[in-house]
Amino acid sequence: MNTESYKEAFLEEAVENINNLNKALLNFEKNIEDLTPLNELFRAAHTLKGMSATMGYDKLAEFTHMLEDVMDRIRGGTLAPDIDIVNLLFRSIDVMQEFIDNIRNQNVDFAKGYKDIIIQIKAKSSAPAREIKTAAQPRQAVPAASLSGETDPLKTETGIIIEDLILNEAAAQGMKVYRIKVTIARTCAFKSVRAFMVSRNLSEKGEIVKSSPKAKDIEEGNFDNSFELGFVSKAPAQEIEQSISRIAEIEKADIEEVRAQKKEIKENLKHAENGDKEIIAAENEKKPSAISQSVRVNIEKLDSMMNLVGELVIAKIRLDQIARNKTYRDLASTVDEFDRIIDELQIEVTDVRMLPVSHIFDRYPRIVRDLSSQAGKLVEVEITGGDIEIDRTVLEEINEPILHLVRNCIAHGLETPEQRENAGKTKKGVIRLSARRDRNSVIIEVSDDGRGINLEKVRKKAIEKKLMPLDKLDTLTDDELVNLISIPGFSTAEKVDNVSGRGVGVDVVKTKVEAFGGIFRMENYQGEGMKSILKLPLTLAIIQALLVKAAGATYAIPVIHTIETVEFPSKDIKDIQARRVIILRGEVVPVLSLSELIGKGRQKESEIVNMVIIEARDKKIALTVDSVLGQQEIAIKSLGEFLKFAKGFSGVTILGDGSISLIVDIQALIESNLKMV
């Protein structure tokens, strides 16, 4: 079997199962008396084990199998869960993540230190069983003869026994219990794969509670051409049979319902001895939570795109006929139709590239759990707007900035439980991640309810580092003081640890966000917390831009940076401390020339000056231009290797007349001309 062609699909689903394991374990940690999350833990682990074995990653499969033993004992009530076991499970998930990373990057089925974890897992698995208090009677076989007066053919062939306890519990929940014999074609080359597909389809309709032969043997293909399952479900037998039979190379599926002999309902199934019960469970409905190089696309979207491409072909044919026959009276309607199709196709393609921000947000409860534990703090995460969609490229870029901001919240913002109590707060701090749409942008906020930024501490650190003259430092507003922490190397931490103190966090965030055309700013609420705001473009492929003329050429300014356009009398432009400014609705706004910023010198200005009011470096700036041509969507093209040295431009676009327009990188232009502001 050539597994290389399946590797990408394996990695994508493995990451999803790792995320499911993390989420389920976080839920379990909140209340270890509630064993419900263990079912999801077991399903995700079992699915990962089966996929790993099929792909030939035996070390990962073996490791996950041992982890299942621990979870199975907890679920069966023979191992009491505690914080040590929870921490061991978390460390085990980290090892599985390392396995996946090494398989992706080095194609090696290995994780550093996994043997040490295996020793700990084996110790937990072999710990003495605790006494189980249950109302269930000793397990007995349910003889089919007592139900029908005839010998049970499935039982005779395989020895599968459905315990009375399982039958009674299923009846109490309005479910049915089936014995299923699946026969695979003898010509099938990959029996284990077909068996996995059977378990996957069945898991959508219920739960597999028994198997013959054992689950491990079925996964490895160590059986003849048939295997038997005990299955609990609300679905009718015909529906179950159809879900199995539609799998290729399945010859038949014999299904028989097994009924309880007694009507007495026994309780505490979850604490009963599991004995030899094994579950062949596959993943539940997928909830993508990792960014990969492939994107799952709804078939309806692909159909819609194909229909639009078909319409484009028809429009192209019409244009060809108009050109040949010179029937130009039909040209206008054809161009309108062409324009409509292109717009719809653009929307569909953009939509295909969009992913919900939950893909990265869902990682942070686990990250916060580990970081807060190291810092000796109690922290929970609140997430809102996880369904807001953004281009997958942007999503990949913002993961690192958000991680730095979360680290800062834990290291600097949130207090210890004792400090919070003394301040009249709850012991547990809160980090909030939120996302919302704002026209053609997405606003992502990372905030906490901690102590906020100590401005006096920032001022002292600025004096210590001699960032600026004292007289200028004294004139800074609170917002300007807060923004000093984005200077490279600036940190108010007293000591360096593995979370903070090196002065790179906020600087990395600001640099990264501005590098792809975003805006970053912070809001401080001393004693109450702080908020970091990232304003990001929806997509990096097609954006709204304002076209302007400067020094005889056309330039595109991304709308995300523009506030408004104004016409201003040149006589009202003032010179204050060698800087040109205007008074716009009572606010002093610096004036810069776009022509001068791009190195072509300031052009002669007429009596009425065209200005674009932009937002850069957390303040308004009036940018003078020759004229404003209007707003339109543009397709961004890379500058390429030859022009990568061109500072102040993020790309190029081709205009309707075929000419090329440079896309202005406002942040880079302003940063490179600080002396002019």
N, C-alpha and C positions, 0 to 999 in steps of 0.2 A: 504494500500500500504506500503510495507516494504522499506522505503527510505534508510535504512542504506547501502544496497548493492550498491546504486547509489551515495553514499556520496563522494567517492574518485573522481569519474568523475565530480561531481558537483564542488568540490573544484578546480580541475584542470582547468575547463572551467571558473570558477569564477575569478581565478587569471588572466587568459588571458583577460577577459573582463575588469578587473581593469586596466591592462596594456594598453589596447586599449583606455580606458577612459583617462588615463594620457597622452598618446601620442596625442590623438585628442585635448585635452584641451590645451596642450602646443602649438600645431599648431594654435589653435583659439586665444590664448593669443598674438601671434605674430602680428595678424591683426584681431581685433574684428569686423572690417567692413565686413570681408569675413565670411559668415555664413556656408560655405561648411563643415568645420569640425564638425558642430553641428549635421549633419546627422549621422556621425560615433558615436558621443557622445550619441545620442538618441538611436541608434541601440544597442550599448553595454549596456546602462542602461536598455533598455527594455528587452533585453535578460536576463540580470542578475535578473531583477524583475520576469520574467516568471519562470526562473529556481528556484528561491527562493520560490515562491509561491507553485510550484509543490512539492518541498521538505518539505514544511511545515515551512519554516523560515519566518514567517509572519512579524516580525519586520523589517527585511532587505527588504522584498518586499514592505512594506508600506513606508519605508524611500526612497527607490529608486523611487517609484511611485511619491512621492512629488517632488523629484529632476527632474523627467520628466516634471512636470508642469512648472517649471522654464525654462527648456530648450525649451519647446514647445512654451512658450510665447516669448522667444527671437527669435526663428525661425519664429514665426508668425508675428513678428514685433511689438508686443504690449508691449515689455519690452526692453528698451535700454541697451545693455551690457556695463559694465564698469569694472574697476579694482576690485571694491568691489565684484561684482557678480562673476568674475573669481576666486578671492580668496575664496569665499564661495563654489564654485564648487570644487576647489582643496581640501578644508577642508572636503567637503562631500565625496570625493573619499577616503580620509584618513579614514573616519568613516566606509565606506564600507569595506575597507581593514581590519579594526579592527574587524568588524563583521565576515569576512572570517577567520581571525586568531583565533578568539574565538570559532567559529564553529569547526575548525580543532583541536584545542588543548583542549578545554573544552566541546565541543558539546553543547555550549550555544549560543542561538540566541540573542546576546546582544553586545552593544558597549558603552563604557563609554562616556558620554557627547553627545550622539546622540540626546537626547531630546532638548538640547540647539540649535543644528544645525537645528533641525526640526522647532523650533520657527523662526529662521532666514529665513529658506526656505519658511515658510508660509507667512512671512512678504513680501518677494519678490514676491511670487505667487499672493498675494492679492493687490499688489501695483496698483494704477490707471493705466489703459491702456493708452498708448500714442496714439496720432492721427496717423492713417496710411494713408500715401499718396500713392494711387495706381490708376492705370488706369483701374482697373477692374470694371466692372459694378456690380450692386447688384446681389447676388447669386440667381439663379433661378433653379428650377428643370428642367431637360431635359426630357420631356414626351416621352416615347418610342412610344406612339401612333403616334406622329408626324413623327417618323422615319419609322415605318412599317405599320401604319394604324391599328395596333392591340394593345390590352392591354398588358402591360409588366407583365408577371406572377411573376417575381422576385420582382419587385417594389410593386406589389399588396400585396405580402405575407409579405414583410419585411419593406417596406418604405425606402429602401436604395436609396439615390439620389446622382448621380454623378454631381457635379457642372459644369457649363459651363466653368468656369475658369480652372478647372483641365483638362477637355476635350481639350480645346484649347492649353494649355501648352503642353500636351502630344503629340498632333498633331504637334506642332512646333518642338518637339524633335524626331519626327519619331517614336513615341511609340503608343501603343494601350491601350485602357481602357476596362477592362472586369468586368462584374458582375459574381461572382462565388458563387454558392450554394454548400456547402459541407455537405453531409449526412453521419453520422457515424452510424455504426451498433448499434441497441438498446441493444445488449448483451455486448457492450464495457464497461469495468469496469472503465477505466481511460480516460474519454472524454477529459479532459484538456491536457493530454499528447499527444493524437492524434491531437488535435487542435494546440498544440505547434509544432508538427512535420510538420503539413501542412504549418504553417507560416514560419518555417525554410526552407522548400523546395521552397516555393514561393519566399522567400527573395533572393535566389540564382539567380532568373530570373527577378526580378523587385522589385516593392515597393507596399506594401499594404497601401491604403490611406483611406479606410472606413471599418467599420465593423458593423454588427448587429447580436447579441446584442453588447454592448460595449466591448472593449478589455478586461477590468478587469473581466467582467462576463464570457467571453470565457475562459480566463486563469484559472478561478476558477471552470469551469465546470457548470456554472449556465445557462444552455440552454438545450433544449429538446434533439434532436439528430441531429440537423442541425444548421448551421450558415452561414451568407453571408458576402462576402468581396467585396470591390472595389479594383481592382488591376491594376497597370500600368506596362506595360512590352513591350519589343520588340519581345518577343517570340510568336510563333503562338499558337492558342488555343489548338491544339492537343498535343503539347509538354507540355503545362501547365497541361492539364488533366492527362497526363501520370505521371508527377512528383507527383501529388496528389494521383492518384489511386494506385500507388505502395506501399503506406503506408497501413499497416495491419489495418483491421476493418473499412476501408473507403468503404462504399457501392457505392457511386457514387459522381461525381463532375459535376454539370451543369454549363456550361460556356457560357456566351453570351457577344459579343463585343458591346460596346456602342459607337456610333459615335456622334461627335459634330454637332449641328444643323447649326452653323455658321462657316464660314471659317476664319473670322477675328481672328487674333492672339493677345491675350492680354498679357501684360508684367507684370513684378514684382510679379510673383506668390509667391515668398518667403516672400513678405511683405503683402500678402492678409490675411484676417481674417481666422483663422483655424476653427472657430466654434466648431463643435463637432467632428472634424477629429481626429482619433486616429490611431496609426500605430501598427500593430502586426508584429514587425520586429525581425528577428533572426540574429545571428552573420554572418558576412561575412566570407570569407576564413580565416582559422585560421593561425595566425602567432605566434607560441609558444614563450612565453617570460618569462616563469617561470620554475624553476627547481622543479619537483615533483618526487614522488616515483614511478611514472609510466612513461614509454616512449612510444610514438606513433611510430609504426613501419610500414613502407610501406609493403604492402602485397607481393610485388615482392621480398623483402629481405627475408621474411619468407619462400616463395616458394623456393628461392635459398638455404636457410639453410636446408630445408626439403629434397631437392634433394641431397645435400651433405651428410646428414645423411644416406640417402638411399644408396649412393655410399660407405659409410663407412661400412654399413651392408654387402654389396656385397664383399668388400675387406676382411672383417672379415671371411666370409664364405670361400673365396679363401685360406686364411691363415690356416683355420681349415683343408681344404682338403689337402693342402701341408703337414701339420703335420701328417695327417693320412696316406697319400700315400707315404710320404717321397720323393716327387718330388721337391727336393730343387733347381733344375735348374730354376724353376718358381719363386723362392723366391725373387730374386733381383727385377724383374719387379713388383711384387705385393707390395713389400716394397716401391718402387718408387711411385707407384700409391697411396699407403696409405699416403705417405709423402705429395704428391700434395693435396690430399683431406683435410688433416689436416691443411695445410697452408691456403687453400681457406676458410675453415670453420672458422679458427681463424680470418681471415680478415673480414668475414661477421659478426661474433659475435662482434668483436671490433667496426665495423662500426655501428652496432645497438646501441651500448652504447654511440656513439658520438653525441654531441649536438653542434650547432653553438654558439660561444661566445656571439652572439647577445642576448641570453637568459638572460645574466646579463648586457651587455652593454646598452640594451634598458631601463634599470631602471634609468640610471644616468642622463638623461636630466631633469627628475622631481626632483631627489635628488639635483642636482646642482642648479636648480631653487630655491628651498627652502633655501639651505644653503647660496647661494649668496645674497638672499634677506635679510636674517638675518644679514649678514656681511656688507650690504650696498654697494655691488659691482655688476657690470654688467658682467655676464659671460655666454658664450654659449659653447655648447659641440659639438665637431666634432668626428665622429666615422668612422673608416675604418677597414676593415677586419672582419666585424661582421659575415661573412659566414664561417670563419675558424672554423673547428670542433675540439673538444677536448673531452676527456672522461668526462662523467657527474660527476663522483666523484671528478675529478680535478676541474671542473667548480664550484662545490659547495664549495670547499676549498678556491678558490681564490676570492670569492665575498667579504669577509671581508677585505683582504689585499687591494683590489682595492678601497673599501670605505674609508679606512684610508688614502690612497694616494690622493684621490680626496679631502678629507677634508683638507689635508695639502696644496694642491694647492690653495684652497680658503682662508684658514686662513693665510698662510705664503707666498705663492708664488705670487698670483695676487694682484695688487695694487687697490686702490680705483679709480673711474673714474677721479678725480682731479689729483691724483698722476700719472696716466697713461698719461693724457694730458700734464702734466709738463715734462714728460720723452719723449714726442714726439710720444706716442703710441695712438692707438684708445681707446675710452672710455671703450669699451667692451673687456674683456679678453677672452682667449680661452683655454679650457681644451681639450686635444686630447686623445682619447682612440683608440689604434690600436692593431691589432693582425696579425701575419704572421707565416707561417710554416718555420722551419729551420731543415731539415732532420727529426729526430725522436723527435723533440721538437716543442713547440709553444712559440713564443716570444710575450709577451704582454707589451706594453709601455703605461705609463700614464705621460703626459707632459703638461706643461703650458707655456705661453709666458709672465710670470711675471718677478719679480725682481731677481729670482735665490736665491741661498743661500749666505748670507753674511759670508764669511769665517772668517773675523776678529771677527765678533760677535760669531761665533762658537768657535774660539780660546779663547776669553774672558770667555765664559761660561765654557769651559774645565778647565781653570785656576781656576775659581770660585768654580767649583765642585771638584777640585784637582783630576782630572782623571788620570794624569800622571805627572812625573817630568817636569819642565819647559824646561830643556835641550833636553829631548826626544820630547816634544811637538814642539819645534822649528825645529826639523828634519823632521816632517811629511810633505808629499807632499799634494797638494791640494785635490787629490782624497782621501787620508787617512783622511784628515780633514773632508771632506764631510761625510765620513762613521762613524764619531764620533756620528752623530745624531741618529744612530741606537742603541746606548747604552741605556739600560732601564733607564727611568727617565730623559733623556736628552731632553731639549726643549729650544728654543731661544725665545719663546713667552714671552711677558712682563707680561701678566696676563692670568689666566685660565678662559675660557668661555665654553659654551656648544659645541664648535666645536674643540678646541685645547688647548694646554698649559700644559698638564699633562705628556708629555714626553713618551707616550706609542705607538703613531702611527707607526713610522718607525720600532721600535723594534718589534711590533706585526707582521708587514709585513715580516720582515726578518726571524723571528722565524717560522711563518706559512709556508712561501714558502720553507724554507730549511727542514721543518719537513716532507714534502712529496717528497723530492729529487730534489727540484728546486734550482735555483740560483737567487739571488737578488743583483742588484747593481744600483748606481745612477750616473747620469752625470749632472754636474753643469755648467751653462752658465750665469755667473754673469751679471745682468742687462738685460738678455734676456729670462731667464726662466730656468727650470730644467726638467730632464727626469728620470723617474724610470723604470727600465727594469726588467721584471720577465721572466726568462727562465724556462719553465715547461715541464715535460714529457707529451707525448700525452695521455698516459694511465698509471694507477697504477697497472694493472693486468699482462700485459706482456711487458717486456722492453728489449732493447738491452743492453747486459752487456759484459764486458771484463773479462774473466776467467784467474785468476793468481794463482800461487802456492806460499805459504809463510808458513814457519815453518812446512812443510810437509803436509799441508792441502790446499784444493782448495777454493778460495774465488771469489765472483762476484762483480765487480765494475761497477755501472751504467755508460753507455757510456756518459750520459749527463755531467758527471764531467771530462771525460778524454779528453786530447788534442792530445797526441801522445805517442808512446812507443819508448824508445831509449836504446841502449847498450852503457854503458859508462865505460871507464877505471877507475878502483878503485883508481889508483895513481893520477887521476885528480880531485878527491873529496877533497876539501879544508876545513880547519877548520878556521872560522872567528868568533871571539868573542864567542867561545864555541859552535858555530853552524856549522853543516856541510852544505856546499853549493857546487854547480857546476856552471860553466860559460857556459850557453847554448846560442849559437849564440849572444854573447855579453851581455846576461842578467843573473844577479845573481839569482839563483833559490835555495831555501832551500831544503835540502835533509832529508827525514824521512824514517824510516824503517816500512813497514806494520807489520812485525812480532813484532816489538817493540811497535807499537801503540795498537795492540790487546793483549798486556800483555805477550808475549812469549819471550821477550828479543831479542836483535839484533843477527841475525844469522851471521855466518862467511861468508864473502864475497869473491867471486873468483876475478880473475884479471879483468874480464869483468862483470860489474854489470847491471842486467836488471832493467830498471826504467820505471814507468808509470808517465807521466807528467799530473798532474791533476789541475783542477781549484777549489780553495777553499778559502774562506774568501777574495775574490776579488784579489787573487794573484795566481801565479803558484807555485806548489810544486812538487818536484821529489820524488816519492814513490818507494823505492827499494823493489823488490820481487825476489823470487828464480827463477821463470820463467813465461813467458807469454804464456798461452795455446791458446788464440784466442778469437774472438768475436762471440757471438751467442745470440739468443733470449732465455729468461728464463721466466718461470711463477712464479710470486711472491706468496709465501705463508706466512701467518702470523706466528710470533714466538709463539703466544699463551700466555695464562696467566702464564704458568710455566716459560717461558723465557723472560717475558716482562722487567725484570730488566737488561737484557744484553744490556749495552750501546755500541753504535758504530755499531750496526747491525739493519737494517730496515726490515729484513725478511729472509726467506730461500727459496732455490729452489732445485729441485731434478734433478740431471744430468742424462745423457743417460745411464750411467752404474749403476744407482740406488742409487748412493751415494748422500749425502746431502751437499749442499754448502751454507755457510752463505753469505748474501748480505751485503756488507760493506756500512755503512752510513758515507760517507766521512766527511760531515760537522760536525757530532757529534763527530767523532774521533778526528778531528783537534781541535774542541772547547774544548774537555776534556784534550787535551795535549798542551795547548797554550804555555807552557814554552819551548816546544821543537821546536817552529817555530821562 
